[in-house]
């Protein structure tokens, strides 16, 4: 079974206020595959992620 639903993923960094809008899909572990690595401020763990199906 493949879940090929594309999501619009909004990642917000509470440390510097930066916001990223990406596209991705959900992985089997429930995380979103967007290619996002880290915020420009270096924060890569304390991020708010919201996703809506496209
Ligand atoms: Zn940041």
mmCIF file of the protein (N, C-alpha, C, O) and its ligand, coordinates in Angstrom:
data_MODEL
# 
_entry.id   MODEL 
# 
loop_
_entity.id 
_entity.type 
_entity.pdbx_number_of_molecules 
1 polymer     1 
2 non-polymer 1 
# 
_entity_poly.entity_id                      1 
_entity_poly.type                           'polypeptide(L)' 
_entity_poly.nstd_linkage                   no 
_entity_poly.nstd_monomer                   no 
_entity_poly.pdbx_seq_one_letter_code       
;(UNK)(UNK)(UNK)(UNK)(UNK)(UNK)(UNK)(UNK)(UNK)(UNK)(UNK)(UNK)(UNK)(UNK)(UNK)(UNK)
(UNK)(UNK)(UNK)(UNK)(UNK)(UNK)(UNK)(UNK)(UNK)(UNK)(UNK)(UNK)(UNK)(UNK)(UNK)(UNK)
(UNK)(UNK)(UNK)(UNK)(UNK)(UNK)(UNK)(UNK)(UNK)(UNK)(UNK)(UNK)(UNK)(UNK)(UNK)(UNK)
(UNK)(UNK)(UNK)(UNK)(UNK)(UNK)
;
_entity_poly.pdbx_seq_one_letter_code_can   XXXXXXXXXXXXXXXXXXXXXXXXXXXXXXXXXXXXXXXXXXXXXXXXXXXXXX 
_entity_poly.pdbx_strand_id                 A 
# 
loop_
_entity_poly_seq.entity_id 
_entity_poly_seq.num 
_entity_poly_seq.mon_id 
_entity_poly_seq.hetero 
1 1  UNK n 
1 2  UNK n 
1 3  UNK n 
1 4  UNK n 
1 5  UNK n 
1 6  UNK n 
1 7  UNK n 
1 8  UNK n 
1 9  UNK n 
1 10 UNK n 
1 11 UNK n 
1 12 UNK n 
1 13 UNK n 
1 14 UNK n 
1 15 UNK n 
1 16 UNK n 
1 17 UNK n 
1 18 UNK n 
1 19 UNK n 
1 20 UNK n 
1 21 UNK n 
1 22 UNK n 
1 23 UNK n 
1 24 UNK n 
1 25 UNK n 
1 26 UNK n 
1 27 UNK n 
1 28 UNK n 
1 29 UNK n 
1 30 UNK n 
1 31 UNK n 
1 32 UNK n 
1 33 UNK n 
1 34 UNK n 
1 35 UNK n 
1 36 UNK n 
1 37 UNK n 
1 38 UNK n 
1 39 UNK n 
1 40 UNK n 
1 41 UNK n 
1 42 UNK n 
1 43 UNK n 
1 44 UNK n 
1 45 UNK n 
1 46 UNK n 
1 47 UNK n 
1 48 UNK n 
1 49 UNK n 
1 50 UNK n 
1 51 UNK n 
1 52 UNK n 
1 53 UNK n 
1 54 UNK n 
# 
loop_
_struct_asym.id 
_struct_asym.entity_id 
A 1 
B 2 
# 
loop_
_chem_comp.id 
_chem_comp.type 
_chem_comp.mon_nstd_flag 
UNK 'L-peptide linking' . 
ZN  non-polymer         . 
# 
_pdbx_entity_nonpoly.entity_id   2 
_pdbx_entity_nonpoly.name        ? 
_pdbx_entity_nonpoly.comp_id     ZN 
# 
_pdbx_nonpoly_scheme.asym_id         B 
_pdbx_nonpoly_scheme.entity_id       2 
_pdbx_nonpoly_scheme.mon_id          ZN 
_pdbx_nonpoly_scheme.ndb_seq_num     1 
_pdbx_nonpoly_scheme.pdb_seq_num     101 
_pdbx_nonpoly_scheme.auth_seq_num    101 
_pdbx_nonpoly_scheme.pdb_mon_id      ZN 
_pdbx_nonpoly_scheme.auth_mon_id     ZN 
_pdbx_nonpoly_scheme.pdb_strand_id   A 
_pdbx_nonpoly_scheme.pdb_ins_code    . 
# 
loop_
_atom_site.group_PDB 
_atom_site.id 
_atom_site.type_symbol 
_atom_site.label_atom_id 
_atom_site.label_alt_id 
_atom_site.label_comp_id 
_atom_site.label_asym_id 
_atom_site.label_entity_id 
_atom_site.label_seq_id 
_atom_site.pdbx_PDB_ins_code 
_atom_site.Cartn_x 
_atom_site.Cartn_y 
_atom_site.Cartn_z 
_atom_site.occupancy 
_atom_site.B_iso_or_equiv 
_atom_site.pdbx_formal_charge 
_atom_site.auth_seq_id 
_atom_site.auth_comp_id 
_atom_site.auth_asym_id 
_atom_site.auth_atom_id 
_atom_site.pdbx_PDB_model_num 
ATOM   1   N  N  . UNK A 1 1  ? 0.842  -1.205 0.000  1.00 0.00 ? 1   UNK A N  1 
ATOM   2   C  CA . UNK A 1 1  ? 0.000  0.000  0.000  1.00 0.00 ? 1   UNK A CA 1 
ATOM   3   C  C  . UNK A 1 1  ? 0.870  1.245  0.000  1.00 0.00 ? 1   UNK A C  1 
ATOM   4   O  O  . UNK A 1 1  ? 1.782  1.382  0.815  1.00 0.00 ? 1   UNK A O  1 
ATOM   5   N  N  . UNK A 1 2  ? 0.583  2.127  -0.902 1.00 0.00 ? 2   UNK A N  1 
ATOM   6   C  CA . UNK A 1 2  ? 1.346  3.373  -0.943 1.00 0.00 ? 2   UNK A CA 1 
ATOM   7   C  C  . UNK A 1 2  ? 0.429  4.544  -0.623 1.00 0.00 ? 2   UNK A C  1 
ATOM   8   O  O  . UNK A 1 2  ? -0.657 4.678  -1.187 1.00 0.00 ? 2   UNK A O  1 
ATOM   9   N  N  . UNK A 1 3  ? 0.878  5.367  0.271  1.00 0.00 ? 3   UNK A N  1 
ATOM   10  C  CA . UNK A 1 3  ? 0.150  6.596  0.554  1.00 0.00 ? 3   UNK A CA 1 
ATOM   11  C  C  . UNK A 1 3  ? 0.896  7.729  -0.130 1.00 0.00 ? 3   UNK A C  1 
ATOM   12  O  O  . UNK A 1 3  ? 1.897  8.236  0.377  1.00 0.00 ? 3   UNK A O  1 
ATOM   13  N  N  . UNK A 1 4  ? 0.401  8.103  -1.261 1.00 0.00 ? 4   UNK A N  1 
ATOM   14  C  CA . UNK A 1 4  ? 1.097  9.109  -2.050 1.00 0.00 ? 4   UNK A CA 1 
ATOM   15  C  C  . UNK A 1 4  ? 0.381  10.454 -1.990 1.00 0.00 ? 4   UNK A C  1 
ATOM   16  O  O  . UNK A 1 4  ? 0.374  11.217 -2.957 1.00 0.00 ? 4   UNK A O  1 
ATOM   17  N  N  . UNK A 1 5  ? -0.209 10.722 -0.855 1.00 0.00 ? 5   UNK A N  1 
ATOM   18  C  CA . UNK A 1 5  ? -0.876 12.006 -0.677 1.00 0.00 ? 5   UNK A CA 1 
ATOM   19  C  C  . UNK A 1 5  ? 0.174  13.081 -0.437 1.00 0.00 ? 5   UNK A C  1 
ATOM   20  O  O  . UNK A 1 5  ? 1.063  12.932 0.402  1.00 0.00 ? 5   UNK A O  1 
ATOM   21  N  N  . UNK A 1 6  ? 0.055  14.140 -1.175 1.00 0.00 ? 6   UNK A N  1 
ATOM   22  C  CA . UNK A 1 6  ? 0.987  15.248 -0.993 1.00 0.00 ? 6   UNK A CA 1 
ATOM   23  C  C  . UNK A 1 6  ? 0.434  16.213 0.049  1.00 0.00 ? 6   UNK A C  1 
ATOM   24  O  O  . UNK A 1 6  ? -0.757 16.521 0.080  1.00 0.00 ? 6   UNK A O  1 
ATOM   25  N  N  . UNK A 1 7  ? 1.344  16.676 0.896  1.00 0.00 ? 7   UNK A N  1 
ATOM   26  C  CA . UNK A 1 7  ? 0.944  17.604 1.936  1.00 0.00 ? 7   UNK A CA 1 
ATOM   27  C  C  . UNK A 1 7  ? 1.624  18.948 1.734  1.00 0.00 ? 7   UNK A C  1 
ATOM   28  O  O  . UNK A 1 7  ? 2.747  19.046 1.240  1.00 0.00 ? 7   UNK A O  1 
ATOM   29  N  N  . UNK A 1 8  ? 0.906  19.956 2.130  1.00 0.00 ? 8   UNK A N  1 
ATOM   30  C  CA . UNK A 1 8  ? 1.505  21.282 2.226  1.00 0.00 ? 8   UNK A CA 1 
ATOM   31  C  C  . UNK A 1 8  ? 1.934  21.416 3.680  1.00 0.00 ? 8   UNK A C  1 
ATOM   32  O  O  . UNK A 1 8  ? 1.105  21.428 4.590  1.00 0.00 ? 8   UNK A O  1 
ATOM   33  N  N  . UNK A 1 9  ? 3.223  21.515 3.878  1.00 0.00 ? 9   UNK A N  1 
ATOM   34  C  CA . UNK A 1 9  ? 3.773  21.484 5.226  1.00 0.00 ? 9   UNK A CA 1 
ATOM   35  C  C  . UNK A 1 9  ? 4.307  22.866 5.587  1.00 0.00 ? 9   UNK A C  1 
ATOM   36  O  O  . UNK A 1 9  ? 5.144  23.428 4.881  1.00 0.00 ? 9   UNK A O  1 
ATOM   37  N  N  . UNK A 1 10 ? 3.809  23.401 6.697  1.00 0.00 ? 10  UNK A N  1 
ATOM   38  C  CA . UNK A 1 10 ? 4.282  24.688 7.178  1.00 0.00 ? 10  UNK A CA 1 
ATOM   39  C  C  . UNK A 1 10 ? 5.134  24.446 8.422  1.00 0.00 ? 10  UNK A C  1 
ATOM   40  O  O  . UNK A 1 10 ? 4.662  23.895 9.416  1.00 0.00 ? 10  UNK A O  1 
ATOM   41  N  N  . UNK A 1 11 ? 6.378  24.862 8.351  1.00 0.00 ? 11  UNK A N  1 
ATOM   42  C  CA . UNK A 1 11 ? 7.289  24.698 9.475  1.00 0.00 ? 11  UNK A CA 1 
ATOM   43  C  C  . UNK A 1 11 ? 7.609  26.071 10.045 1.00 0.00 ? 11  UNK A C  1 
ATOM   44  O  O  . UNK A 1 11 ? 8.071  26.966 9.337  1.00 0.00 ? 11  UNK A O  1 
ATOM   45  N  N  . UNK A 1 12 ? 7.355  26.215 11.326 1.00 0.00 ? 12  UNK A N  1 
ATOM   46  C  CA . UNK A 1 12 ? 7.639  27.491 11.981 1.00 0.00 ? 12  UNK A CA 1 
ATOM   47  C  C  . UNK A 1 12 ? 8.727  27.304 13.032 1.00 0.00 ? 12  UNK A C  1 
ATOM   48  O  O  . UNK A 1 12 ? 8.735  26.322 13.774 1.00 0.00 ? 12  UNK A O  1 
ATOM   49  N  N  . UNK A 1 13 ? 9.622  28.246 13.077 1.00 0.00 ? 13  UNK A N  1 
ATOM   50  C  CA . UNK A 1 13 ? 10.676 28.220 14.078 1.00 0.00 ? 13  UNK A CA 1 
ATOM   51  C  C  . UNK A 1 13 ? 10.324 29.205 15.183 1.00 0.00 ? 13  UNK A C  1 
ATOM   52  O  O  . UNK A 1 13 ? 10.309 30.413 14.946 1.00 0.00 ? 13  UNK A O  1 
ATOM   53  N  N  . UNK A 1 14 ? 10.041 28.709 16.392 1.00 0.00 ? 14  UNK A N  1 
ATOM   54  C  CA . UNK A 1 14 ? 9.668  29.604 17.482 1.00 0.00 ? 14  UNK A CA 1 
ATOM   55  C  C  . UNK A 1 14 ? 10.845 30.423 18.010 1.00 0.00 ? 14  UNK A C  1 
ATOM   56  O  O  . UNK A 1 14 ? 10.643 31.386 18.750 1.00 0.00 ? 14  UNK A O  1 
ATOM   57  N  N  . UNK A 1 15 ? 12.047 30.060 17.644 1.00 0.00 ? 15  UNK A N  1 
ATOM   58  C  CA . UNK A 1 15 ? 13.214 30.783 18.150 1.00 0.00 ? 15  UNK A CA 1 
ATOM   59  C  C  . UNK A 1 15 ? 13.445 32.092 17.414 1.00 0.00 ? 15  UNK A C  1 
ATOM   60  O  O  . UNK A 1 15 ? 13.717 33.118 18.038 1.00 0.00 ? 15  UNK A O  1 
ATOM   61  N  N  . UNK A 1 16 ? 13.339 32.063 16.089 1.00 0.00 ? 16  UNK A N  1 
ATOM   62  C  CA . UNK A 1 16 ? 13.599 33.283 15.320 1.00 0.00 ? 16  UNK A CA 1 
ATOM   63  C  C  . UNK A 1 16 ? 12.381 33.755 14.543 1.00 0.00 ? 16  UNK A C  1 
ATOM   64  O  O  . UNK A 1 16 ? 12.405 34.835 13.953 1.00 0.00 ? 16  UNK A O  1 
ATOM   65  N  N  . UNK A 1 17 ? 11.303 32.949 14.536 1.00 0.00 ? 17  UNK A N  1 
ATOM   66  C  CA . UNK A 1 17 ? 10.083 33.375 13.872 1.00 0.00 ? 17  UNK A CA 1 
ATOM   67  C  C  . UNK A 1 17 ? 10.032 33.079 12.391 1.00 0.00 ? 17  UNK A C  1 
ATOM   68  O  O  . UNK A 1 17 ? 9.065  33.436 11.718 1.00 0.00 ? 17  UNK A O  1 
ATOM   69  N  N  . UNK A 1 18 ? 11.056 32.435 11.878 1.00 0.00 ? 18  UNK A N  1 
ATOM   70  C  CA . UNK A 1 18 ? 11.081 32.109 10.445 1.00 0.00 ? 18  UNK A CA 1 
ATOM   71  C  C  . UNK A 1 18 ? 10.001 31.082 10.109 1.00 0.00 ? 18  UNK A C  1 
ATOM   72  O  O  . UNK A 1 18 ? 9.645  30.245 10.939 1.00 0.00 ? 18  UNK A O  1 
ATOM   73  N  N  . UNK A 1 19 ? 9.495  31.157 8.902  1.00 0.00 ? 19  UNK A N  1 
ATOM   74  C  CA . UNK A 1 19 ? 8.427  30.255 8.477  1.00 0.00 ? 19  UNK A CA 1 
ATOM   75  C  C  . UNK A 1 19 ? 8.773  29.677 7.119  1.00 0.00 ? 19  UNK A C  1 
ATOM   76  O  O  . UNK A 1 19 ? 9.220  30.389 6.220  1.00 0.00 ? 19  UNK A O  1 
ATOM   77  N  N  . UNK A 1 20 ? 8.563  28.398 6.985  1.00 0.00 ? 20  UNK A N  1 
ATOM   78  C  CA . UNK A 1 20 ? 8.875  27.718 5.724  1.00 0.00 ? 20  UNK A CA 1 
ATOM   79  C  C  . UNK A 1 20 ? 7.637  26.984 5.234  1.00 0.00 ? 20  UNK A C  1 
ATOM   80  O  O  . UNK A 1 20 ? 6.970  26.286 5.999  1.00 0.00 ? 20  UNK A O  1 
ATOM   81  N  N  . UNK A 1 21 ? 7.344  27.147 3.978  1.00 0.00 ? 21  UNK A N  1 
ATOM   82  C  CA . UNK A 1 21 ? 6.229  26.416 3.383  1.00 0.00 ? 21  UNK A CA 1 
ATOM   83  C  C  . UNK A 1 21 ? 6.794  25.446 2.357  1.00 0.00 ? 21  UNK A C  1 
ATOM   84  O  O  . UNK A 1 21 ? 7.427  25.841 1.378  1.00 0.00 ? 21  UNK A O  1 
ATOM   85  N  N  . UNK A 1 22 ? 6.548  24.176 2.607  1.00 0.00 ? 22  UNK A N  1 
ATOM   86  C  CA . UNK A 1 22 ? 7.150  23.135 1.789  1.00 0.00 ? 22  UNK A CA 1 
ATOM   87  C  C  . UNK A 1 22 ? 6.085  22.147 1.336  1.00 0.00 ? 22  UNK A C  1 
ATOM   88  O  O  . UNK A 1 22 ? 4.947  22.166 1.805  1.00 0.00 ? 22  UNK A O  1 
ATOM   89  N  N  . UNK A 1 23 ? 6.485  21.300 0.426  1.00 0.00 ? 23  UNK A N  1 
ATOM   90  C  CA . UNK A 1 23 ? 5.608  20.202 0.035  1.00 0.00 ? 23  UNK A CA 1 
ATOM   91  C  C  . UNK A 1 23 ? 6.282  18.895 0.389  1.00 0.00 ? 23  UNK A C  1 
ATOM   92  O  O  . UNK A 1 23 ? 7.496  18.742 0.253  1.00 0.00 ? 23  UNK A O  1 
ATOM   93  N  N  . UNK A 1 24 ? 5.468  17.952 0.848  1.00 0.00 ? 24  UNK A N  1 
ATOM   94  C  CA . UNK A 1 24 ? 6.060  16.671 1.183  1.00 0.00 ? 24  UNK A CA 1 
ATOM   95  C  C  . UNK A 1 24 ? 5.005  15.605 1.303  1.00 0.00 ? 24  UNK A C  1 
ATOM   96  O  O  . UNK A 1 24 ? 3.826  15.818 1.021  1.00 0.00 ? 24  UNK A O  1 
ATOM   97  N  N  . UNK A 1 25 ? 5.465  14.455 1.730  1.00 0.00 ? 25  UNK A N  1 
ATOM   98  C  CA . UNK A 1 25 ? 4.521  13.359 1.965  1.00 0.00 ? 25  UNK A CA 1 
ATOM   99  C  C  . UNK A 1 25 ? 4.821  12.755 3.324  1.00 0.00 ? 25  UNK A C  1 
ATOM   100 O  O  . UNK A 1 25 ? 5.897  12.959 3.886  1.00 0.00 ? 25  UNK A O  1 
ATOM   101 N  N  . UNK A 1 26 ? 3.867  12.017 3.838  1.00 0.00 ? 26  UNK A N  1 
ATOM   102 C  CA . UNK A 1 26 ? 4.059  11.445 5.154  1.00 0.00 ? 26  UNK A CA 1 
ATOM   103 C  C  . UNK A 1 26 ? 4.805  10.122 5.062  1.00 0.00 ? 26  UNK A C  1 
ATOM   104 O  O  . UNK A 1 26 ? 4.497  9.266  4.233  1.00 0.00 ? 26  UNK A O  1 
ATOM   105 N  N  . UNK A 1 27 ? 5.782  9.981  5.928  1.00 0.00 ? 27  UNK A N  1 
ATOM   106 C  CA . UNK A 1 27 ? 6.523  8.725  5.970  1.00 0.00 ? 27  UNK A CA 1 
ATOM   107 C  C  . UNK A 1 27 ? 5.785  7.724  6.852  1.00 0.00 ? 27  UNK A C  1 
ATOM   108 O  O  . UNK A 1 27 ? 4.812  8.067  7.524  1.00 0.00 ? 27  UNK A O  1 
ATOM   109 N  N  . UNK A 1 28 ? 6.261  6.487  6.839  1.00 0.00 ? 28  UNK A N  1 
ATOM   110 C  CA . UNK A 1 28 ? 5.582  5.445  7.613  1.00 0.00 ? 28  UNK A CA 1 
ATOM   111 C  C  . UNK A 1 28 ? 5.598  5.736  9.110  1.00 0.00 ? 28  UNK A C  1 
ATOM   112 O  O  . UNK A 1 28 ? 4.707  5.299  9.838  1.00 0.00 ? 28  UNK A O  1 
ATOM   113 N  N  . UNK A 1 29 ? 6.597  6.463  9.568  1.00 0.00 ? 29  UNK A N  1 
ATOM   114 C  CA . UNK A 1 29 ? 6.688  6.768  10.997 1.00 0.00 ? 29  UNK A CA 1 
ATOM   115 C  C  . UNK A 1 29 ? 5.876  7.999  11.384 1.00 0.00 ? 29  UNK A C  1 
ATOM   116 O  O  . UNK A 1 29 ? 5.931  8.441  12.532 1.00 0.00 ? 29  UNK A O  1 
ATOM   117 N  N  . UNK A 1 30 ? 5.124  8.557  10.435 1.00 0.00 ? 30  UNK A N  1 
ATOM   118 C  CA . UNK A 1 30 ? 4.263  9.675  10.755 1.00 0.00 ? 30  UNK A CA 1 
ATOM   119 C  C  . UNK A 1 30 ? 4.914  11.032 10.612 1.00 0.00 ? 30  UNK A C  1 
ATOM   120 O  O  . UNK A 1 30 ? 4.260  12.061 10.781 1.00 0.00 ? 30  UNK A O  1 
ATOM   121 N  N  . UNK A 1 31 ? 6.211  11.042 10.298 1.00 0.00 ? 31  UNK A N  1 
ATOM   122 C  CA . UNK A 1 31 ? 6.878  12.319 10.062 1.00 0.00 ? 31  UNK A CA 1 
ATOM   123 C  C  . UNK A 1 31 ? 6.677  12.731 8.607  1.00 0.00 ? 31  UNK A C  1 
ATOM   124 O  O  . UNK A 1 31 ? 6.293  11.925 7.760  1.00 0.00 ? 31  UNK A O  1 
ATOM   125 N  N  . UNK A 1 32 ? 6.944  13.995 8.343  1.00 0.00 ? 32  UNK A N  1 
ATOM   126 C  CA . UNK A 1 32 ? 6.756  14.490 6.986  1.00 0.00 ? 32  UNK A CA 1 
ATOM   127 C  C  . UNK A 1 32 ? 8.084  14.584 6.260  1.00 0.00 ? 32  UNK A C  1 
ATOM   128 O  O  . UNK A 1 32 ? 9.072  15.108 6.775  1.00 0.00 ? 32  UNK A O  1 
ATOM   129 N  N  . UNK A 1 33 ? 8.070  14.065 5.063  1.00 0.00 ? 33  UNK A N  1 
ATOM   130 C  CA . UNK A 1 33 ? 9.269  14.087 4.228  1.00 0.00 ? 33  UNK A CA 1 
ATOM   131 C  C  . UNK A 1 33 ? 9.240  15.356 3.385  1.00 0.00 ? 33  UNK A C  1 
ATOM   132 O  O  . UNK A 1 33 ? 8.507  15.444 2.400  1.00 0.00 ? 33  UNK A O  1 
ATOM   133 N  N  . UNK A 1 34 ? 10.037 16.325 3.777  1.00 0.00 ? 34  UNK A N  1 
ATOM   134 C  CA . UNK A 1 34 ? 10.035 17.591 3.039  1.00 0.00 ? 34  UNK A CA 1 
ATOM   135 C  C  . UNK A 1 34 ? 11.412 17.977 2.541  1.00 0.00 ? 34  UNK A C  1 
ATOM   136 O  O  . UNK A 1 34 ? 11.537 18.861 1.693  1.00 0.00 ? 34  UNK A O  1 
ATOM   137 N  N  . UNK A 1 35 ? 12.427 17.342 3.042  1.00 0.00 ? 35  UNK A N  1 
ATOM   138 C  CA . UNK A 1 35 ? 13.783 17.741 2.705  1.00 0.00 ? 35  UNK A CA 1 
ATOM   139 C  C  . UNK A 1 35 ? 14.302 18.850 3.596  1.00 0.00 ? 35  UNK A C  1 
ATOM   140 O  O  . UNK A 1 35 ? 15.453 19.266 3.471  1.00 0.00 ? 35  UNK A O  1 
ATOM   141 N  N  . UNK A 1 36 ? 13.437 19.341 4.518  1.00 0.00 ? 36  UNK A N  1 
ATOM   142 C  CA . UNK A 1 36 ? 13.846 20.396 5.426  1.00 0.00 ? 36  UNK A CA 1 
ATOM   143 C  C  . UNK A 1 36 ? 14.877 19.871 6.420  1.00 0.00 ? 36  UNK A C  1 
ATOM   144 O  O  . UNK A 1 36 ? 14.689 18.818 7.028  1.00 0.00 ? 36  UNK A O  1 
ATOM   145 N  N  . UNK A 1 37 ? 15.954 20.612 6.573  1.00 0.00 ? 37  UNK A N  1 
ATOM   146 C  CA . UNK A 1 37 ? 17.017 20.175 7.477  1.00 0.00 ? 37  UNK A CA 1 
ATOM   147 C  C  . UNK A 1 37 ? 17.001 20.969 8.774  1.00 0.00 ? 37  UNK A C  1 
ATOM   148 O  O  . UNK A 1 37 ? 16.858 20.407 9.860  1.00 0.00 ? 37  UNK A O  1 
ATOM   149 N  N  . UNK A 1 38 ? 17.146 22.260 8.650  1.00 0.00 ? 38  UNK A N  1 
ATOM   150 C  CA . UNK A 1 38 ? 17.167 23.108 9.835  1.00 0.00 ? 38  UNK A CA 1 
ATOM   151 C  C  . UNK A 1 38 ? 16.857 24.544 9.431  1.00 0.00 ? 38  UNK A C  1 
ATOM   152 O  O  . UNK A 1 38 ? 16.915 24.925 8.261  1.00 0.00 ? 38  UNK A O  1 
ATOM   153 N  N  . UNK A 1 39 ? 16.529 25.309 10.445 1.00 0.00 ? 39  UNK A N  1 
ATOM   154 C  CA . UNK A 1 39 ? 16.241 26.718 10.224 1.00 0.00 ? 39  UNK A CA 1 
ATOM   155 C  C  . UNK A 1 39 ? 17.541 27.489 9.972  1.00 0.00 ? 39  UNK A C  1 
ATOM   156 O  O  . UNK A 1 39 ? 18.632 27.015 10.288 1.00 0.00 ? 39  UNK A O  1 
ATOM   157 N  N  . UNK A 1 40 ? 17.401 28.667 9.408  1.00 0.00 ? 40  UNK A N  1 
ATOM   158 C  CA . UNK A 1 40 ? 18.587 29.493 9.157  1.00 0.00 ? 40  UNK A CA 1 
ATOM   159 C  C  . UNK A 1 40 ? 19.310 29.867 10.444 1.00 0.00 ? 40  UNK A C  1 
ATOM   160 O  O  . UNK A 1 40 ? 20.503 30.171 10.419 1.00 0.00 ? 40  UNK A O  1 
ATOM   161 N  N  . UNK A 1 41 ? 18.594 29.847 11.574 1.00 0.00 ? 41  UNK A N  1 
ATOM   162 C  CA . UNK A 1 41 ? 19.212 30.208 12.849 1.00 0.00 ? 41  UNK A CA 1 
ATOM   163 C  C  . UNK A 1 41 ? 19.915 29.011 13.485 1.00 0.00 ? 41  UNK A C  1 
ATOM   164 O  O  . UNK A 1 41 ? 20.510 29.140 14.555 1.00 0.00 ? 41  UNK A O  1 
ATOM   165 N  N  . UNK A 1 42 ? 19.851 27.848 12.834 1.00 0.00 ? 42  UNK A N  1 
ATOM   166 C  CA . UNK A 1 42 ? 20.549 26.669 13.359 1.00 0.00 ? 42  UNK A CA 1 
ATOM   167 C  C  . UNK A 1 42 ? 19.646 25.729 14.132 1.00 0.00 ? 42  UNK A C  1 
ATOM   168 O  O  . UNK A 1 42 ? 20.047 24.614 14.469 1.00 0.00 ? 42  UNK A O  1 
ATOM   169 N  N  . UNK A 1 43 ? 18.431 26.170 14.414 1.00 0.00 ? 43  UNK A N  1 
ATOM   170 C  CA . UNK A 1 43 ? 17.485 25.332 15.143 1.00 0.00 ? 43  UNK A CA 1 
ATOM   171 C  C  . UNK A 1 43 ? 16.988 24.196 14.255 1.00 0.00 ? 43  UNK A C  1 
ATOM   172 O  O  . UNK A 1 43 ? 16.501 24.438 13.151 1.00 0.00 ? 43  UNK A O  1 
ATOM   173 N  N  . UNK A 1 44 ? 17.106 22.980 14.724 1.00 0.00 ? 44  UNK A N  1 
ATOM   174 C  CA . UNK A 1 44 ? 16.594 21.858 13.935 1.00 0.00 ? 44  UNK A CA 1 
ATOM   175 C  C  . UNK A 1 44 ? 15.740 20.894 14.760 1.00 0.00 ? 44  UNK A C  1 
ATOM   176 O  O  . UNK A 1 44 ? 15.293 19.868 14.247 1.00 0.00 ? 44  UNK A O  1 
ATOM   177 N  N  . UNK A 1 45 ? 15.513 21.218 16.025 1.00 0.00 ? 45  UNK A N  1 
ATOM   178 C  CA . UNK A 1 45 ? 14.745 20.304 16.857 1.00 0.00 ? 45  UNK A CA 1 
ATOM   179 C  C  . UNK A 1 45 ? 13.453 20.926 17.373 1.00 0.00 ? 45  UNK A C  1 
ATOM   180 O  O  . UNK A 1 45 ? 12.439 20.238 17.492 1.00 0.00 ? 45  UNK A O  1 
ATOM   181 N  N  . UNK A 1 46 ? 13.481 22.222 17.680 1.00 0.00 ? 46  UNK A N  1 
ATOM   182 C  CA . UNK A 1 46 ? 12.313 22.863 18.282 1.00 0.00 ? 46  UNK A CA 1 
ATOM   183 C  C  . UNK A 1 46 ? 11.512 23.583 17.205 1.00 0.00 ? 46  UNK A C  1 
ATOM   184 O  O  . UNK A 1 46 ? 11.537 24.809 17.103 1.00 0.00 ? 46  UNK A O  1 
ATOM   185 N  N  . UNK A 1 47 ? 10.799 22.791 16.403 1.00 0.00 ? 47  UNK A N  1 
ATOM   186 C  CA . UNK A 1 47 ? 10.060 23.361 15.282 1.00 0.00 ? 47  UNK A CA 1 
ATOM   187 C  C  . UNK A 1 47 ? 8.595  22.964 15.348 1.00 0.00 ? 47  UNK A C  1 
ATOM   188 O  O  . UNK A 1 47 ? 8.252  21.857 15.761 1.00 0.00 ? 47  UNK A O  1 
ATOM   189 N  N  . UNK A 1 48 ? 7.746  23.881 14.936 1.00 0.00 ? 48  UNK A N  1 
ATOM   190 C  CA . UNK A 1 48 ? 6.322  23.579 14.871 1.00 0.00 ? 48  UNK A CA 1 
ATOM   191 C  C  . UNK A 1 48 ? 5.970  23.216 13.441 1.00 0.00 ? 48  UNK A C  1 
ATOM   192 O  O  . UNK A 1 48 ? 6.213  23.984 12.510 1.00 0.00 ? 48  UNK A O  1 
ATOM   193 N  N  . UNK A 1 49 ? 5.396  22.037 13.283 1.00 0.00 ? 49  UNK A N  1 
ATOM   194 C  CA . UNK A 1 49 ? 5.070  21.540 11.938 1.00 0.00 ? 49  UNK A CA 1 
ATOM   195 C  C  . UNK A 1 49 ? 3.564  21.363 11.806 1.00 0.00 ? 49  UNK A C  1 
ATOM   196 O  O  . UNK A 1 49 ? 2.933  20.682 12.613 1.00 0.00 ? 49  UNK A O  1 
ATOM   197 N  N  . UNK A 1 50 ? 3.004  21.981 10.785 1.00 0.00 ? 50  UNK A N  1 
ATOM   198 C  CA . UNK A 1 50 ? 1.588  21.798 10.492 1.00 0.00 ? 50  UNK A CA 1 
ATOM   199 C  C  . UNK A 1 50 ? 1.480  21.343 9.043  1.00 0.00 ? 50  UNK A C  1 
ATOM   200 O  O  . UNK A 1 50 ? 2.148  21.878 8.158  1.00 0.00 ? 50  UNK A O  1 
ATOM   201 N  N  . UNK A 1 51 ? 0.635  20.353 8.817  1.00 0.00 ? 51  UNK A N  1 
ATOM   202 C  CA . UNK A 1 51 ? 0.492  19.842 7.457  1.00 0.00 ? 51  UNK A CA 1 
ATOM   203 C  C  . UNK A 1 51 ? -0.972 19.713 7.084  1.00 0.00 ? 51  UNK A C  1 
ATOM   204 O  O  . UNK A 1 51 ? -1.800 19.289 7.890  1.00 0.00 ? 51  UNK A O  1 
ATOM   205 N  N  . UNK A 1 52 ? -1.275 20.083 5.859  1.00 0.00 ? 52  UNK A N  1 
ATOM   206 C  CA . UNK A 1 52 ? -2.626 19.901 5.347  1.00 0.00 ? 52  UNK A CA 1 
ATOM   207 C  C  . UNK A 1 52 ? -2.532 19.197 4.001  1.00 0.00 ? 52  UNK A C  1 
ATOM   208 O  O  . UNK A 1 52 ? -1.684 19.546 3.180  1.00 0.00 ? 52  UNK A O  1 
ATOM   209 N  N  . UNK A 1 53 ? -3.387 18.214 3.767  1.00 0.00 ? 53  UNK A N  1 
ATOM   210 C  CA . UNK A 1 53 ? -3.363 17.503 2.488  1.00 0.00 ? 53  UNK A CA 1 
ATOM   211 C  C  . UNK A 1 53 ? -3.701 18.450 1.341  1.00 0.00 ? 53  UNK A C  1 
ATOM   212 O  O  . UNK A 1 53 ? -4.559 19.322 1.481  1.00 0.00 ? 53  UNK A O  1 
ATOM   213 N  N  . UNK A 1 54 ? -3.035 18.279 0.224  1.00 0.00 ? 54  UNK A N  1 
ATOM   214 C  CA . UNK A 1 54 ? -3.319 19.125 -0.924 1.00 0.00 ? 54  UNK A CA 1 
ATOM   215 C  C  . UNK A 1 54 ? -4.454 18.556 -1.757 1.00 0.00 ? 54  UNK A C  1 
ATOM   216 O  O  . UNK A 1 54 ? -4.831 19.144 -2.771 1.00 0.00 ? 54  UNK A O  1 
HETATM 217 ZN ZN . ZN  B 2 .  ? 14.989 29.804 13.423 1.00 0.00 ? 101 ZN  A ZN 1 
# 
